[in-house]
Amino acid sequence: MKTIWKIDPAHTDVLFSAKHMMVTTVRGTFSDVSGELELDEENPTASRGEIRVGIESVSTGNAQRDAHLRSGDFLLGEEHPHIVARVAKIDRSGDDYKVTVDLTVRGVTKPVVFDAEFSGIVPGMSGARHAGFTLRSKINRQDWGVNWNVALAGDSWLVGNEVKLEIEVAADEVASATEALKGAA
């Protein structure tokens, strides 16, 4: 049976990191996270979902850098206020999962494969069940048109093209899929 779950933004982390000057790592997070999941506990590969991340909520601990990340040089926050990840496919091999998402950044959608860990389902504080997942991947930011950079001495660049992504998802059960459809009618 499929059940509907809502992302718990207070316990979901969307983290990223990229190289700065090719020798140090800058880390950041997004605090504006929302989304829904449709989980099939009997057949996890039939599950689907969507996570939305607000560009304005980016934080690296440096206000000037954060404003630059929101700009047209990077995330085009004014034109495209959200990054959206929609689950397209889930593959399972034993306890190992690969989750393919259609990742939309700056209006460009590309598939990304995440290594995923299912942490489990437990009774939640409010009475609803609570589920947890961890997803990890690496992307090349240029695949989404995020090309801004500055050449440094030698073959070095100010910003690395590889971006590591880690998403810690917490979600609370809302209803069975059948109940949700009845409520929408």
C-alpha positions in Angstrom: 0.0 0.0 0.0 1.3 3.5 -0.9 1.3 6.2 1.7 1.7 9.9 1.4 4.4 11.7 3.4 5.2 15.4 3.9 8.8 16.6 4.1 9.6 17.7 7.7 11.6 20.9 7.0 12.8 21.3 10.6 14.7 17.9 10.3 15.6 17.9 6.6 19.0 19.2 5.5 20.0 20.0 1.9 23.8 20.4 1.9 26.3 21.1 -0.8 30.0 21.6 -1.1 32.4 22.8 -3.8 36.1 23.6 -4.0 37.3 27.2 -3.6 40.6 28.1 -5.4 40.8 24.3 -5.9 42.4 23.7 -2.4 39.7 24.5 0.2 36.0 23.4 0.4 33.1 25.8 0.8 30.0 24.2 2.4 26.5 25.5 2.3 22.9 24.6 3.1 19.3 25.6 2.1 16.8 26.1 4.9 13.6 26.5 2.8 12.7 22.9 2.0 9.3 21.4 1.2 7.9 18.4 -0.6 5.9 15.2 -0.6 6.7 11.6 -1.0 4.5 8.6 -2.0 6.1 5.6 -0.4 5.3 2.0 -1.2 6.7 0.0 1.7 6.0 -3.3 0.0 7.7 -2.3 -3.2 10.1 0.6 -2.4 11.2 0.9 -6.1 7.6 2.1 -6.9 7.9 5.0 -4.5 8.0 8.6 -5.9 8.4 12.1 -4.5 9.4 15.7 -5.0 11.6 18.1 -2.9 11.6 21.8 -3.5 14.4 24.1 -2.2 14.1 27.9 -2.0 17.1 29.7 -3.6 16.7 32.6 -1.2 17.5 30.3 1.8 21.0 29.5 0.7 23.6 29.9 3.4 27.3 29.4 3.4 28.0 31.6 6.4 29.1 34.5 4.3 26.4 37.1 3.3 28.3 38.4 0.3 28.9 34.9 -1.1 25.3 33.9 -0.5 24.1 37.0 -2.5 26.4 36.0 -5.3 25.1 32.4 -5.3 21.5 33.7 -5.6 22.5 35.9 -8.6 22.5 35.3 -12.3 26.1 34.1 -12.1 25.0 31.0 -10.2 21.4 30.1 -9.3 19.3 32.8 -11.0 17.1 33.1 -7.9 14.9 35.9 -9.2 13.9 34.0 -12.4 14.0 30.5 -10.8 13.2 30.7 -7.1 13.4 27.0 -6.5 15.5 24.0 -7.2 13.3 21.0 -7.7 14.1 17.3 -7.5 11.5 14.8 -8.7 12.1 11.0 -8.2 12.0 9.4 -11.6 13.3 5.9 -10.8 14.5 3.8 -7.8 16.7 0.8 -8.2 17.4 -1.6 -5.3 20.1 -4.2 -4.8 19.7 -5.8 -1.4 19.8 -2.9 1.1 21.5 -0.6 -1.4 19.4 1.9 -3.4 20.1 4.2 -6.4 17.5 7.0 -6.8 17.4 8.8 -10.1 15.9 12.3 -9.8 15.1 14.8 -12.4 17.0 17.8 -11.0 15.8 21.3 -12.1 18.2 24.2 -11.6 17.9 27.5 -13.4 15.1 26.0 -15.5 17.3 23.2 -16.8 16.3 19.6 -15.9 18.8 16.8 -15.9 18.8 13.3 -14.4 21.1 12.7 -11.3 21.7 9.4 -9.7 21.9 9.5 -5.9 23.2 6.7 -3.6 20.4 6.4 -1.0 20.1 4.9 2.4 16.8 4.2 4.0 17.1 4.9 7.8 13.7 3.4 8.7 10.2 4.3 9.9 9.4 5.0 13.5 6.5 6.3 15.5 6.6 10.1 15.5 6.1 12.6 18.3 2.7 13.7 16.9 1.4 10.1 16.5 2.1 10.0 12.7 4.9 7.8 11.5 8.3 9.4 10.8 10.7 8.2 8.0 14.3 9.0 7.3 16.6 8.8 4.2 20.0 10.0 3.2 20.9 10.8 -0.5 24.4 11.5 -1.8 25.7 12.5 -5.3 28.1 14.6 -7.2 27.2 16.9 -10.1 29.0 19.1 -12.6 27.4 22.6 -12.1 28.1 23.4 -15.7 25.5 20.8 -16.8 22.8 23.3 -15.5 24.4 26.4 -17.1 26.2 27.5 -13.9 29.4 28.5 -15.7 30.6 31.6 -13.8 34.3 31.4 -12.8 37.6 33.2 -12.5 40.8 31.8 -13.9 43.7 31.9 -11.4 47.4 31.3 -11.9 48.3 28.1 -13.7 45.4 25.8 -14.5 43.5 26.7 -11.3 40.0 28.2 -11.0 38.2 30.2 -8.3 35.3 27.7 -8.1 35.4 24.0 -8.8 32.8 22.5 -11.2 32.1 19.4 -9.1 29.4 20.0 -6.4 28.8 17.3 -3.8 25.2 17.0 -2.7 23.9 15.4 0.5 20.2 15.4 1.5 19.0 14.2 4.9 15.3 13.7 4.4 12.8 13.5 7.3 9.2 13.0 6.4 5.9 12.5 8.3 3.1 10.2 7.1 0.0 12.1 6.1 -2.4 9.4 4.8 -2.6 6.3 2.6 -2.6 7.2 -1.1 -6.3 6.0 -1.3 -7.3 8.3 1.6 -5.5 11.2 0.0 -7.3 10.7 -3.3 -10.7 10.5 -1.5 -9.9 13.7 0.3 -9.0 15.5 -3.0 -12.3 14.5 -4.6 
